[in-house]
């Protein structure tokens, strides 16, 4: 691999990471999550929804190759650089931004651990979502259960995502089905 190949690879990775993060953020903004699934439509709720979807993508990247793990790290880095920028735009002072980003990273790692431990167990995933995504709010059990079913389905689908697609920044989450919340 020549020096030009190295620069091309890094530029392609940067482009792919930005595309992947764009898809995560766009999907996290889907109104169905907030209107039908009861996710709090707040700054914190948006962060938690992005974190949940990022968990699914990062999990797939981590299970792949060294290249996919590197892509996952770059995705994580971009996610928290974006959080930093958003905090600054919201008027949080420079002295507090670093502390707040560290707090968000800690929250993210806690959520990832909870979701990973609950993977495959519907009741545990619903409980983890109640604590984290819904932040302990009094959410209807059917909504948390519907969200847990959605998360489990996305995790299963993600295991089939071709790594080459992710390397190209191509990612498609399943459509969010509001019918699942009306059981």
Secondary structure, DSSP 8 states (H G I E B T S, - for coil): --HHHHHHHHHHHHHHHHHHHHHHHHHHT-HHHHHTS----SHHHHHHHHHHHHHHHHHHHHTS-HHHHHHHHHHHHHHHHHHHHHHHHTT--HHHHHHHHHHHHHHHHHHHHHHHHHTT-HHHHHHHHHHHTSTT----HHHHHHHHHHHHHHHHHHTTS-HHHHHTT--------GGGG--
